[in-house]
Amino acid sequence: MQKTPTHSYRTTVAGLLAVAAVMPVAVTVAQAGEGYSSGGYSSLAQKEMIRRQHQVAESDRLRDEAREAYAAGDYKEAYDKYNEALQLLPDAPLLQDRRDFLKKSLGDASVALAEQYRRVGKYDEAHQLVDNVLEVDPGNIAAKTKSEWLDDPIRTNPALTYDHTQNVDAVRRGLYMAQGAYDLGKFDQAKEEYDKVIRLDPYNTAARRGLERVNAAKTDYYRAAYDQARAELLMEVDKAWELAVPPDDPNIQVDNTSQPTSSVGATLILQKLKNIIIPIIDFEDTSVEEAIDYLRVRSIELDTWEMNPDLKGINFVIRKPRAGGAADDGLGADAGGGDVGTARINELRLRNVPLAEALNYICEATRLRWSVDDFAVTIKPATETGEDLFTRTFNVPPDFVQRISEGAGDGGGGGEVDPFAAPSDGGGSSLKAKMNVVDALKSNGVKFPPDASAQFFAANSTLMVRNTPSNLDMVETIVSSIQDLAPKQVKISTKFVEVSQENSDELSFDWIVTPFGLSANNMFASGGTIGSGQSRTNSDFISPVNGVTIPGIPATPGADVSNIIGGGLRSGDGAITRNSINSILNNPNRTAQTASPAPGIMALTGLFSDGQVQLIMRGLSQKKGSDLMTAPSVTARSGEKATIEIIREFIYPTEYEPPELPNSVGGGFGGGGTSLVGGGSQSFPVTPATPTSFETRNTGVTLEIAPNIGANNFVIDLNFAPEIVEFEGFINYGSPIQSPSTDLLGNPTTVTITENRIEMPVFSKRSVTTALTIFDGYTVAVGGLMREDVQNVEDKVPILGDIPFIGRLFQSRAENRIKSNLIIFVTANIIDATGRNIKKEAPPVDLGASVLPPLPN
């Protein structure tokens, strides 16, 4: 029998007694069939006793786990374990106390679990649990109470469902997740969590408030982003005023040595023909076939270019005349019925000659010719002119034509073209058109014999070329070199910086001396007359002083003042004059302009019994500055033209119909025309000048560029034409049409029939049209204009103006300086497709490098 530990001895004995109590029949049956064991029981009975003993132990273990779960508040697990322990416990009288304890504990767990179900809306499950308890124990007060609560709508909300309680938990978790994401600044994640909450609970106020906080936080961020973007853009405007200091010259290394390049096909064969040197050739009465066999063997022996022994040497093919050809036209006398291989070489002795030259001598001696294809050298009759053409397709980048056109001379594209020549039709761009694919390949050294062609299909970026094998190999080399290059483009920034400053300084004096007596009624002194000088009116002086009218200053507004000592001294507009065009623009009516003196800043007046003296000090100090900075920029692929226009279309008349005047003038008020105010009251039907033709002028900024990136990715050839056009104003070329008339008093006067305005605009233009070479990332000044206009006026009254110190009161001095400086800068940067600069720093540049490998020499 299996031994058990001492501490569980009592439990084991009780289990055995319980088993013995329920097994009399089983023992009897066992005795009949199997006999007795040494302990008085059959082996079957012993096994059954051991199994039931294990069930009791397992039941006790489940009971203890159920207690722990119940204490922890996990009523579902406690219910399941109590139920399992009760089912597992054997039904024996000695175990009845255990069974009763398990039933009572199961009832308590059922009531607790039913309460938990009631709170989460699982009413059916709660009723089932309570009913099970009442069925076993009808007097269970807790179960009765829970059953009554389940049926009471006051204590139990009948609308509550389990799904709702689950949603409540999900909502609570969602709100916590959203708040956590908000606190971490993950606003998009917070918005997603709040949206999930609202899908579960459409009227959740906390979620809506959370979304409000998220949107407010994102609004604050976007406002900060707006302020940052605006500040950065304004900073770029301020930065554009910086005159950059050019960096040191880049370290450019010029290396004209060519490196050997690997070739394939016909190009490789041509290289071998020119580099394999035959030490000795001694042919005498030798057939062409024998001579070619000798050269084939020697080419294998002397081929040091090819490391693979299976590819050493050159293949030679002797071709017979084509059908229909005259065999004797191209072969020697010993050709043997037109067989090229039987042609004889009478005598040929050479030393240390390239294999190609040896072929030339052999063909010259036998009146044959040779050509190269991808795999062999073909010996053919001289009557077969030209090389065989083959078609090959290449996958190329979309800007293949533009990239191979970079740095190509004008001659390679089909004639000299002036990129900035004026178009014949008066419009269009001033930059030259890009090459086609054939001209671009020709500019890179590819020859196109008759019937050869090339086509570029932009839809799938495919290049199809029909040409000789050697030329196809050259095209393949060009394509390979282009495909290894990253896509490049050029960002061009043009900056117009114009600074102007006008400084005006003036200090002058005016004296008015009215007549006063020097002696008793026989001598008077006073100021002079204006003469041809600049007149002054009463508004330029102080006329009344304390209500007293000063003699010599007229009271009528606009009347000239006399008795001025310095009437000839210039002041104000009479001293400083503007340029003619500005004067016309400021006077569109074409009326006579009056020169106004400088304003008076101080006066000194002396009153006497029979005269007065007045001193006016006039002064003016003005400074006016005008700064203009325009920085158009545009990005373009190498070799392609780009245009940026920031313009306004200005439409203006260019032709006018002349005014129409009547042939006869009618009297009275019934003429049906325009009634003129006057004594005659005549009418004149007049049609003023009318515009009939108009033109459009673009005002603003226009920039055209055509960049070409050099092979070393450091030099940019640039054709560009920036232009700034501004509207200044109109000039009136018409004159008023007037007619003589009389006023109401019968006095003669003139009446303006029509102003007859014929206005034409004036534009200012700043432009540059040039071509230059610039290093990547560098800024150069491509144009500029510095100008300074200086006007100095020094007028004085003779004699009085020469008196030391006091003479300054009889002088007029004015100075005007206008300075302007216009500088045009251009900056070029090579960038990749992401907009980043390709050149991180200025590395040593090899100007000797080329896009294409060197041709075999």
SVG drawing of the C-alpha trace seen along z (x, -y; Angstrom):
<svg xmlns="http://www.w3.org/2000/svg" viewBox="-39 -168 100 184">
<polyline fill="none" stroke="black" stroke-width="0.4" points="0.0,0.0 1.3,-3.5 2.6,-5.5 1.4,-9.0 3.1,-11.8 2.4,-12.0 0.7,-15.4 -2.0,-14.1 -2.5,-10.8 -5.9,-11.7 -7.2,-12.8 -6.1,-9.6 -7.7,-7.4 -11.0,-9.2 -10.9,-8.7 -10.2,-5.0 -13.1,-4.6 -15.4,-6.4 -14.3,-4.2 -14.8,-1.1 -18.3,-2.1 -19.4,-2.3 -17.6,0.8 -19.1,4.0 -20.5,5.1 -17.3,4.2 -15.2,6.2 -17.5,9.2 -17.3,9.2 -13.6,8.9 -13.2,11.8 -15.2,14.0 -13.0,13.2 -9.5,12.4 -8.9,13.9 -7.4,12.1 -4.3,10.0 -1.9,10.2 -3.8,7.2 -7.2,8.7 -8.4,6.6 -8.2,7.3 -6.0,5.2 -9.0,3.7 -10.3,2.5 -7.0,1.1 -6.8,-0.9 -10.3,-2.3 -9.4,-3.3 -6.3,-5.1 -8.3,-6.9 -10.9,-8.2 -8.2,-9.2 -6.7,-11.4 -10.1,-12.9 -10.5,-14.0 -7.1,-15.6 -7.8,-17.3 -11.1,-18.6 -9.4,-20.0 -6.9,-21.8 -9.6,-23.3 -11.5,-24.3 -8.4,-26.2 -7.9,-28.0 -11.6,-28.9 -11.2,-30.5 -8.3,-32.6 -10.2,-33.7 -13.3,-34.6 -11.2,-36.6 -9.6,-38.5 -13.1,-39.3 -12.8,-37.0 -16.2,-35.5 -16.3,-33.9 -13.2,-31.9 -14.3,-31.0 -17.7,-29.8 -16.0,-27.6 -13.5,-26.1 -16.1,-25.4 -18.3,-23.8 -15.5,-21.7 -14.4,-20.7 -18.0,-19.6 -18.3,-17.6 -14.9,-15.9 -15.6,-15.0 -16.8,-11.4 -20.3,-10.8 -19.6,-9.1 -21.2,-9.6 -17.8,-10.3 -17.3,-13.3 -20.8,-14.8 -19.4,-17.6 -17.0,-18.5 -19.9,-18.4 -22.1,-20.6 -19.2,-23.1 -18.7,-23.1 -22.4,-23.6 -22.6,-26.5 -19.4,-28.1 -20.8,-27.6 -23.9,-29.3 -22.0,-32.3 -19.9,-32.5 -23.1,-32.2 -24.8,-35.1 -21.7,-37.3 -21.3,-36.5 -25.0,-37.2 -24.5,-40.6 -21.6,-41.2 -23.7,-40.2 -26.5,-42.4 -24.2,-45.4 -23.0,-44.8 -26.5,-44.0 -26.1,-40.2 -29.6,-39.7 -30.3,-36.3 -27.0,-34.8 -27.7,-36.4 -31.2,-34.9 -29.9,-31.5 -27.3,-31.6 -29.8,-32.7 -32.3,-30.2 -29.7,-27.4 -28.9,-28.5 -32.6,-28.6 -33.2,-25.2 -30.6,-23.7 -31.1,-25.9 -34.6,-27.5 -34.0,-29.4 -30.9,-31.2 -31.6,-34.8 -28.9,-36.4 -30.2,-34.5 -33.7,-35.7 -32.6,-39.3 -30.7,-39.2 -33.7,-37.6 -35.9,-40.4 -33.4,-43.1 -33.2,-41.6 -37.0,-42.0 -37.0,-45.5 -36.7,-48.2 -35.7,-50.7 -32.7,-48.8 -31.9,-47.2 -32.1,-49.3 -33.8,-47.1 -32.3,-49.1 -28.8,-48.2 -27.1,-45.7 -23.8,-43.9 -22.6,-45.5 -23.3,-49.0 -21.1,-48.2 -18.4,-46.9 -18.6,-50.1 -18.3,-52.1 -15.1,-50.4 -13.8,-50.9 -14.8,-54.6 -13.0,-55.0 -9.8,-53.3 -10.2,-55.4 -10.4,-58.7 -7.3,-57.7 -5.4,-56.8 -6.4,-60.0 -5.4,-62.1 -2.1,-60.4 -1.4,-61.0 -2.4,-64.6 0.0,-65.1 2.8,-63.6 2.0,-66.0 0.7,-63.2 -2.3,-65.2 -3.2,-63.0 -3.2,-59.9 -5.3,-61.7 -7.8,-62.7 -8.1,-59.1 -8.7,-57.9 -11.4,-60.6 -13.0,-59.6 -13.2,-56.0 -14.9,-57.1 -17.5,-59.1 -18.2,-56.1 -19.0,-54.1 -20.7,-57.0 -22.0,-59.6 -22.9,-62.0 -19.7,-61.8 -19.0,-65.3 -15.5,-64.5 -14.5,-63.3 -15.8,-66.4 -14.0,-68.6 -10.9,-66.6 -11.2,-67.1 -11.6,-70.8 -8.3,-70.9 -6.6,-68.9 -7.8,-71.3 -6.8,-74.3 -3.3,-72.8 -2.9,-72.1 -4.2,-75.6 -1.5,-77.1 1.1,-75.0 -0.1,-76.1 -0.1,-79.7 3.5,-79.2 4.3,-77.5 2.7,-80.5 4.7,-83.0 7.8,-81.0 7.2,-80.7 6.4,-84.4 9.5,-85.3 11.6,-83.0 10.3,-84.5 10.9,-88.0 14.4,-86.9 15.0,-85.7 14.1,-89.2 16.5,-90.8 19.1,-88.2 18.8,-89.1 20.3,-92.5 23.6,-90.9 26.4,-91.3 28.1,-88.0 31.9,-87.9 33.2,-85.5 35.0,-82.5 38.6,-81.5 39.3,-80.1 38.5,-76.4 41.3,-74.0 41.1,-72.9 43.5,-70.3 43.9,-70.0 44.8,-66.6 44.9,-66.1 46.1,-62.5 43.5,-59.9 42.9,-56.7 42.4,-53.5 38.8,-52.5 37.2,-49.1 35.3,-48.7 33.2,-46.1 32.2,-45.0 33.6,-46.9 35.3,-49.5 37.3,-46.7 38.3,-45.2 39.4,-48.6 41.5,-49.1 43.2,-45.7 43.9,-46.5 45.7,-49.7 47.5,-48.4 48.7,-44.9 52.1,-45.3 53.2,-42.6 57.0,-42.3 57.7,-40.9 55.6,-40.3 57.3,-38.5 54.8,-37.6 55.9,-36.4 53.4,-35.0 51.1,-34.4 47.3,-34.1 45.0,-36.3 43.7,-33.4 47.2,-32.3 48.0,-35.9 44.8,-36.3 45.5,-32.9 49.0,-34.2 47.5,-37.5 44.9,-35.5 47.5,-33.4 49.8,-36.4 46.9,-38.4 46.2,-35.7 49.9,-35.5 50.4,-39.3 47.0,-40.3 48.0,-41.7 44.7,-43.6 42.5,-40.6 43.1,-38.7 40.7,-35.8 42.7,-33.4 39.5,-32.3 38.9,-35.9 42.4,-36.7 43.0,-37.6 40.7,-38.8 38.3,-36.9 38.7,-37.3 36.1,-36.5 36.7,-36.4 33.5,-37.3 33.0,-36.3 31.5,-38.8 27.7,-39.2 25.4,-37.8 25.1,-40.0 28.4,-41.8 31.2,-41.9 33.9,-39.8 36.7,-41.1 35.9,-44.8 37.4,-44.7 39.8,-41.7 43.2,-41.2 44.2,-39.3 44.9,-36.2 41.6,-36.3 40.7,-32.9 37.3,-33.5 36.2,-36.1 37.3,-34.1 38.7,-36.7 40.7,-34.1 42.7,-33.1 43.9,-36.6 47.7,-36.6 50.1,-39.0 53.2,-39.2 55.5,-40.6 55.0,-42.4 57.7,-42.8 56.9,-45.0 58.5,-45.4 56.8,-46.5 53.5,-47.7 50.1,-47.8 47.7,-45.1 45.4,-47.6 48.2,-48.9 49.1,-45.4 45.5,-44.9 45.6,-48.2 48.8,-47.0 47.2,-43.6 44.0,-45.1 45.9,-47.7 48.0,-44.9 44.9,-42.8 42.4,-45.5 40.2,-44.5 38.8,-46.4 38.1,-45.5 35.4,-46.5 34.8,-45.8 31.6,-44.5 30.8,-43.4 32.7,-40.1 35.1,-40.0 37.0,-41.8 35.5,-41.1 37.7,-41.0 35.5,-41.9 35.8,-43.0 36.4,-46.7 33.2,-46.9 31.2,-46.7 31.1,-50.2 29.8,-51.3 29.4,-49.4 26.5,-47.3 23.9,-49.1 22.4,-47.5 19.6,-48.7 20.0,-48.7 17.6,-50.0 18.8,-51.6 17.0,-52.5 18.0,-56.1 17.0,-58.7 14.1,-61.1 16.6,-64.1 19.1,-62.1 19.1,-64.5 19.6,-67.5 22.3,-65.9 24.4,-64.9 23.9,-68.4 25.7,-70.0 28.9,-71.5 28.4,-70.7 29.6,-73.3 27.2,-75.2 28.6,-73.6 27.7,-70.1 24.0,-70.9 23.7,-72.2 25.0,-75.7 26.0,-78.8 23.1,-80.2 23.1,-83.4 21.3,-82.5 20.3,-86.1 19.5,-87.3 16.2,-89.1 13.5,-86.9 12.6,-87.6 8.9,-88.0 9.5,-90.4 8.4,-88.0 9.4,-84.7 12.3,-83.8 15.8,-85.1 17.3,-81.7 18.2,-79.1 16.2,-75.9 17.5,-72.6 19.1,-70.0 17.4,-67.0 18.8,-63.6 20.8,-63.2 22.5,-66.6 23.2,-65.8 24.8,-62.5 26.8,-64.1 28.1,-66.8 29.5,-63.9 31.5,-62.4 29.0,-59.8 28.9,-59.8 25.8,-59.1 26.5,-57.7 23.8,-57.6 20.6,-55.7 21.7,-55.9 19.1,-57.4 18.3,-57.9 14.9,-58.3 14.1,-59.2 10.8,-58.1 9.9,-60.2 6.9,-58.1 9.1,-55.2 12.5,-56.9 13.8,-54.7 16.6,-55.5 16.6,-53.6 19.7,-54.0 20.4,-52.5 24.1,-52.8 27.4,-50.9 28.7,-48.7 31.5,-51.0 29.1,-54.0 26.6,-51.9 29.4,-51.0 30.1,-54.7 26.4,-55.4 26.4,-52.6 29.4,-54.2 27.6,-57.5 24.4,-55.9 26.4,-54.1 28.2,-57.2 24.9,-59.1 23.1,-56.4 25.8,-56.3 25.1,-60.0 22.5,-61.1 19.8,-63.4 20.9,-67.0 19.2,-70.3 20.2,-73.9 18.7,-76.5 19.4,-80.0 18.8,-83.1 19.1,-86.5 19.2,-89.5 18.7,-93.1 19.9,-95.5 19.4,-99.2 20.1,-101.8 19.5,-105.5 19.9,-108.5 19.0,-112.2 20.3,-114.8 19.3,-118.5 20.6,-121.3 19.8,-125.0 20.2,-128.2 19.3,-131.6 18.1,-135.0 15.5,-137.5 15.5,-141.2 12.6,-143.5 13.3,-147.2 10.4,-149.6 11.3,-153.2 12.4,-155.3 13.9,-158.8 17.5,-159.5 17.1,-163.3 14.2,-165.7 12.0,-165.0 14.8,-164.8 16.4,-161.3 14.9,-157.8 16.3,-154.3 14.6,-151.0 15.1,-147.5 15.4,-146.5 13.2,-144.9 12.7,-141.2 13.9,-141.7 14.5,-138.3 15.0,-136.6 12.7,-134.3 9.6,-136.1 8.3,-136.0 4.6,-136.4 3.0,-137.8 2.5,-134.2 6.3,-133.8 6.5,-136.6 4.9,-137.7 2.5,-140.5 0.5,-141.6 2.2,-142.0 -0.1,-142.5 -2.9,-143.6 -0.7,-146.3 -0.3,-146.1 3.3,-146.4 3.9,-148.7 5.5,-147.0 3.7,-143.6 0.6,-143.5 -2.6,-142.3 -3.9,-140.5 -3.1,-136.7 -0.5,-135.6 0.8,-139.2 4.5,-139.6 6.5,-141.4 8.8,-144.2 11.6,-146.0 13.6,-142.8 17.3,-143.3 18.2,-139.7 15.6,-139.2 18.0,-137.4 19.0,-134.8 17.7,-131.4 15.9,-129.3 13.9,-126.1 12.8,-124.7 14.5,-127.6 17.9,-126.5 17.6,-122.7 16.0,-121.3 15.0,-117.7 15.6,-115.6 13.5,-116.3 11.4,-113.1 10.5,-113.4 9.5,-117.0 7.2,-116.0 5.7,-113.1 5.1,-115.5 3.3,-118.0 0.9,-115.9 -1.1,-118.9 2.0,-120.5 1.3,-123.8 4.0,-126.3 5.7,-125.4 6.5,-128.0 9.6,-127.7 8.7,-128.0 11.3,-129.3 12.3,-127.4 10.1,-127.8 10.9,-130.5 12.0,-129.4 12.6,-132.7 11.7,-136.3 12.9,-139.6 10.8,-142.7 11.7,-146.3 8.9,-149.0 9.8,-152.7 7.8,-155.8 8.1,-155.9 9.2,-152.4 10.0,-148.9 12.8,-146.3 12.0,-142.5 14.5,-139.7 13.4,-136.1 15.8,-133.2 14.9,-130.3 16.4,-126.9 15.8,-123.3 17.6,-120.1 16.0,-116.9 17.2,-113.4 15.2,-110.8 16.3,-107.2 14.9,-104.6 15.9,-100.9 14.9,-98.2 15.7,-94.6 14.2,-92.0 15.3,-88.4 13.6,-86.1 14.8,-82.5 13.9,-79.4 15.0,-75.8 15.6,-74.0 17.1,-70.8 20.4,-71.1 20.1,-72.0 16.5,-73.1 15.1,-76.6 13.0,-77.8 11.0,-80.9 9.4,-82.6 7.1,-85.6 5.7,-87.6 4.0,-90.3 0.9,-92.5 -0.4,-93.0 -0.5,-96.7 -2.7,-97.7 -2.1,-101.1 -3.1,-103.0 -0.6,-103.4 -2.7,-105.1 -5.3,-107.9 -7.8,-109.3 -7.4,-113.0 -10.0,-115.3 -12.9,-116.3 -13.9,-119.9 -17.0,-121.4 -16.6,-123.0 -18.9,-125.9 -19.9,-127.4 -23.6,-128.1 -24.9,-130.8 -27.4,-130.7 -28.2,-128.0 -29.9,-125.7 -26.9,-124.3 -27.2,-120.9 -23.6,-120.9 -21.7,-121.9 -22.8,-125.3 -20.0,-127.6 -20.4,-130.1 -19.9,-133.6 -21.5,-136.4 -21.7,-134.7 -23.2,-131.5 -22.0,-129.5 -22.0,-125.7 -19.2,-123.6 -19.8,-119.8 -16.2,-118.5 -14.9,-114.9 -11.6,-114.7 -8.7,-112.4 -9.9,-108.8 -7.5,-105.7 -7.9,-103.2 -5.0,-100.7 -3.7,-99.1 -0.7,-97.1 0.1,-95.0 3.3,-95.4 4.2,-93.0 5.3,-94.9 7.0,-93.0 9.8,-90.4 10.6,-88.0 13.5,-85.6 14.6,-83.2 17.5,-80.8 19.1,-77.9 21.8,-76.2 24.2,-73.6 26.1,-71.6 29.7,-70.8 31.0,-67.2 32.8,-67.7 29.5,-68.7 31.2,-71.9 31.0,-74.4 27.8,-75.7 27.5,-77.4 24.6,-79.8 22.6,-81.7 20.1,-83.9 18.1,-87.0 16.4,-88.6 14.3,-91.7 12.4,-94.1 9.9,-96.5 8.0,-99.1 5.4,-101.6 6.4,-105.2 3.5,-107.3 1.9,-108.9 3.1,-111.8 0.4,-113.9 1.4,-114.6 -1.9,-116.4 -2.6,-120.1 -5.9,-121.7 -8.2,-123.0 -9.3,-126.5 -11.6,-129.0 -11.9,-132.8 -15.0,-134.0 -16.4,-136.8 -17.5,-136.8 -20.7,-138.1 -19.3,-141.7 -18.3,-141.5 -14.6,-141.1 -12.6,-138.9 -11.5,-135.5 -10.7,-132.0 -12.7,-128.8 -11.2,-125.3 -13.3,-123.2 -11.5,-119.9 -8.4,-119.0 -7.4,-116.7 -5.3,-114.4 -3.0,-112.0 -1.3,-110.0 1.5,-107.6 3.1,-105.5 6.7,-105.6 8.3,-102.4 11.6,-101.8 13.5,-98.6 16.4,-96.8 17.6,-93.8 20.7,-91.7 21.3,-89.4 24.5,-87.5 26.2,-84.1 28.7,-83.2 30.4,-80.3 30.0,-80.0 31.1,-77.6 28.4,-75.7 27.2,-77.6 29.1,-80.8 27.7,-84.3 29.0,-86.7 28.0,-90.2 27.0,-90.2 26.1,-93.9 25.9,-97.2 25.6,-100.9 26.8,-103.6 25.8,-107.1 25.9,-110.4 24.3,-113.7 25.6,-116.8 24.1,-120.3 25.7,-123.2 24.2,-126.7 26.0,-129.7 24.3,-133.1 25.0,-136.4 24.2,-140.1 27.2,-142.0 29.2,-144.0 26.9,-143.2 27.6,-139.5 31.3,-140.0 31.3,-141.6 33.0,-139.3 30.5,-137.4 27.6,-139.9 27.8,-138.9 26.4,-135.5 23.0,-137.2 23.0,-138.3 23.9,-134.9 21.9,-131.8 23.6,-128.4 22.0,-125.1 23.4,-121.7 21.7,-118.6 23.3,-115.1 21.6,-112.1 23.5,-108.8 22.3,-105.5 24.0,-102.1 22.5,-99.2 24.2,-95.8 22.9,-92.5 24.0,-89.2 23.5,-85.7 23.9,-82.6 23.9,-79.0 23.5,-75.8 23.4,-72.2 20.8,-70.3 19.4,-66.7 15.8,-65.6 15.1,-66.1 16.2,-69.8 19.4,-69.3 22.7,-70.6 24.8,-67.9 28.1,-69.6 28.4,-69.2 31.8,-71.0 34.2,-72.2 36.3,-69.2 39.2,-69.3 37.8,-69.4 39.4,-67.7 38.8,-69.9 40.4,-67.3 37.7,-64.8 35.2,-64.2 31.7,-62.8 32.8,-60.4 35.8,-58.0 38.6,-58.9 38.5,-57.4 41.0,-54.7 44.2,-56.2"/>
</svg>
